[in-house]
């Protein structure tokens, strides 16, 4: 966690751990997600943004409910590097790539070279059918490598988890199988 922010239901700030005690607190950022938490009384995951100190961050907002009413909204600010550390711990094969994208398809983290691509839009996810919650795609990934991308979108956050596998790893066995079938078929025709 990078910081916690507590705001009252009309958006009035009470606490921001980034701001020294006694200093004026900044205005509300992300008004739509704040309003959504007030309206639904449910937590929300915010999209990736470049924070005030130049760090890529995202927020999690949760309602503080008293007697059925939202009295406060508590926001936790998290650096994207924390998600990257979790991704690297998954120990995927070295040629594979694990990727996390936010609701807007911005790259949040990946198993390697995150800093080079963080914040960029996911080109391959644009090919996914609108509203698709899961699927697979074939094309060049952000590194320019022909790949299959298998994705799943979280119904809660709208974030994407993507597993990217080089196409040659999956295509080679299929090509070998096709050549074997064709070869056996030709032998059968010649000697059959």
N, C-alpha and C positions, 0 to 999 in steps of 0.2 A: 504494500500500500504506500502510495506517495503522500496522500493527504486525505483528510476527511473534511467535508463541508456540511453544515447543518443549516437549513433554511426553514422558516415558518411557511405555513400553507399559502400565504399570498406571495411568497418569494423573498420575504425579508430575511437577510442573512443574520445568523446568530454566531456562527463559528466557522473559521477557515484556518486549518492548521498551517497553511502556507503563509499566512499573514501574521506578523507579530502582534501579540496582545496589545490592544489600545489603538491600533492603526485602523483606518477606515477599511471596511470589507468591500471587495469588488462586487459589481452587479451580477445578477444571475446569468449564467451561460447555458445554452441549451434549453430555452424556454419550452419548446415543444415536448421534450421528454419529461420535463418537470410537470407540465400540465397533464401529460398522460399518466404519470404516477398519481397525481391528485385525483384524476377522473376514475382510473381503474382500481386504485388502491393496491397495485401490484408493482413489483420491482421491474426495473428496466435497465438494459445494457445500452450504453451510449456508443456512438461510433468513434473511431480513432481520430484524434486531433493533435496538432502540435501544441504542446503546453506552453505556459508563459516563460519557462526557462529553456525552451527549444527542445524539450523531450517529447517523444511521441507517447501519448497517454489516451486512456479511455476511462469512462466512469461507469459505476454501478449505482443506481439510485434505488433506495428502498423507502417505502412509506413508514412513518411512525404513527400508528393509529391509536387514538384514545376515544373510547365510547363510540366506536363506529365511524369516527371522523379522522381524516388525515390532519394531524397537528403540525408535523414537521416532515421534511424529506431529507434523509441522510444520504449524502453522495460520497462514495469512496473513489479516489482517483488512483489509477493503477498504471504503471509504466508498461509499455508494450514489451520491453525487454524481459519482464517476468513471464510473459506468455512464450517468448522465444526460448527461455531456459527450460520450460516445461516441454516444449516441442523437441528440443535437442535430447532430453532424457529418454525419449521414446526409442532410441537406438534403431532407427530404420536402416535398411541396407544403404550403403553409401551412394548408390546411383538413384535411389528413390528420394522423393522430396515431400515432406509434410508441410502444409501451409494453412494458415488461419487468415480469413478475410472478414471484415466487418459487414454490417448490413448494406453499406454502399459499395461493397466489393473492393475496399482498400486493403492492401496487404498489411496485416498486423504483425505477423511473425512467420518464420519458416525455419526448417531444420538447418539451413546453412545460408549465408550471405544475406541475412535480414537487412542489415544497415544499408545495403546497396539498393534495395527495392521497397523499403517500408513506405507506406503511404500511396504507392502507385496502384492504379486500378488493375483489376484482374482481367486481362484480355480474353483468356479462354472461357471464363464464366459468362462473358457476354453472349457466347454461343448457346448457353443453356436456355431451354424453353422458359419463357416468362412464368414466374411463380413456381418453378420446379423446386421441390424440396430435396431431391437426390437425383443422381444420374452419373453418366460417364460421357466424356468428350474426348475426341482425338484432335490434336493440333500441336502447334509449336508453343511451348511454355514461355515464360518471361525471359528465360535464359536462351531461347532460340532452339531448344531441343525438341524434336518430335516426340510427343508423349501422349499417354492416356491419362486423363485426370478423372478421378472418381471423387464425387463431392456429396456432402450431406449438409443441409441447412438446418440450423436449430430453429424449431418452431417458437421457442421462448425468446431468444436474442436476435434471431435473423442472421447470425454470424454463420460463416461457412467453414467447414473442415474439408480440406482437399488432400488427397493422396495422389501424387504425380509419379508415374512409372514410365521410364523411357520406352518408347514404342518398340524398339528393337528387341527388348527383353520378352515382350509378349508376341510380337509378330514372327520371330524366328521359328519357334516350335510349330506355329500354324503353317508357315511356308514349307517347312520340312515335311509335315504331314501331307500337304497337298502334293508335293513332289513325289512322295512315296506312293500315294494313291495313283497318280498319273503314271508313274513308272511301272507299278504292278499291272495297271490296266493295259499299258502298251505291250508288256511281256505277254499278258494273257491273249491279246489280239494277235501277236506274232506267232506264238506257239500253241495257241488254243485251238 
